[in-house]
Amino acid sequence: MEEYLLRLAAAALICGVATTIIGKKSTLGAVVRLLAGIYLTLSIVSPWLSFRLNNLEDWSRQLNSEGERISNSGQEAAKEAIAESIIQRTETYILDKANSLGAVLTVEVILDNGTIPAPCQVRLSGNISPYAKQSLCIAMEQELGIPSEAQIWT
């Protein structure tokens, strides 16, 4: 604060001396008074301008950071929603197929960690005939891409 007041006093002194030396009545005097007024005004306002610009820069950085966080959160939520949809559709397909073969099963689908999750393993339990089991295993391998070694029966 002391430095600001000293700068302001020095600016006022410079403006006063310049206008006194040049005079008030000439055209040059009017120009010097105008320039002195601008200089004095800038001396008064400049600390607040730089303060506000710094705050604006901080606010901009904070806004960018917050936007990135929200974007990442949205992407994660979308990925989770897609994964849940894939699990539900895969389970529904397997249960419908098992039901058409006369079997009642419980199914748990496990997804891989890819960018777009895909079924990589399935756990099945329930009563099923050997023929129905074989038919269901073939269907899961051919239509869902789940290899027979990733089909775990309990």
N, C-alpha and C positions, 0 to 999 in steps of 0.2 A: 504494500500500500504506500509506503514511504517513497519507493522508487517511482510509482505512478504520479504521486503529487509533485515530486521533483521534476519529472518530465513535463508535466502540465505547466508548472511555473516557468520552466525554461522556454517552452513553446510560447507562452503568453509574453515573456520578456522579449523574445526574438520578434514576435509580431508587433509589439509596441514600439520597439526600436526601429523596425523597418518602416512602419507607417509614419513615425515621427520624422525620420530622415527624408523620406520621399515627399511628404506633405499630403494634404487632403484635397487641394483644389485642382490639381492637374489630372489629366486622363491616366497618366502613369500611376498617380496616387490612388485612383479608384481601382485600378487593376491590382495594385499591391495590397490594398485593403481587402479586396475580394479573395486573393490568394492567401493572405494572412488568416482570414476568417475560415477558409477551407482547411488550412493547415491546423489551426487551433481546434476546429471541429473534429478532424481526424485524430488529433492527439487525445481528445476527450473520449472518443468512441472506440478507438482501436483495441484497447484491452478487452472490451466486451465482445467485439467482433471475433477476435481470436478465441475467446472463451466459448462462444456459441458454436463456432466452427469445430472446435475440439469435441464439444458435446454432440454435435451432429455426426461427427466421425465415429465416436463411441456408440452412438445410437444405431448408426448404420451397421457397424460390426456386430452389435448385439442382435439386430434384426436379421442379419444374414445367418448368424449362429442359430437363432431360434427357428428360422425357416428351414435350415438344414436338419435340425432335430425333428421338426414336424414332418418333413418329407421322409426321413428315415423311419419314423414311427408309422407313417401311412403305408410305406412300402412293406414294412414288417406285418402290419395288420392285413394288408391285401394278400401277402404270401400265406399267412395263417388261414385266411378265409378260403383261398384256393385249395390248400391242403385239406381242410375240413370237408370241402365239397368233393374232392377226389376220393377221400376215405369213404364218405357216405355213398357215393355212386358206386364205388367198387364193391363195398359190402352189400349194397342192394342188388347189384348184378349177381354176385355169388349166391346170395340167399334165394333170389328168384330162380336161378339155375338149379340150385339144390332142391328147392320146392318142386320144380317141374320134374325132377328125377325121383320125387317121393321121399326126400330126406329133410330132416329138421336139424339145422346146425346153428352154432354161434360162430361168428367170424370176427377176427381182429386183423385189420389191414395196417401194415407198416410201410411208411414212405421212405424214399431215399432223401438225401440232403441236397438234391440238385436245385438249380435256379427255378425250374418248374418241377415240383415234386411229382414222383411217379411211384406206383406200388412196387416194392422190391421184395416183400415177404408177406405171407398171410398165415395166420394161425387159425385152425379150424377144429371144432369138436362137436360131437353129436353122433346120433345113430345114422349110419349110411351103409347101403349095401356095397359090396366090392365093385359091382358093375357101375353103380351111380358114382362111386368115388373115382373110378378110373375116368369116366366121362367128364366129371367135374374138373379133375386134374388136367385133362387135355384142354378143356375149354379155358381154364385159367392161364394155361401156358400159351395157347394160340391166340386167344382174344385179349388177354390182359398183359401178356408178356411176363408173367410170373413163372420162373422156371420151377420144375418139379422139386428140386432140392430146397427151394425157398417156400414150399408148401408144407407147413408143419401141422401134422395131425396129432391130436391128443385124445 
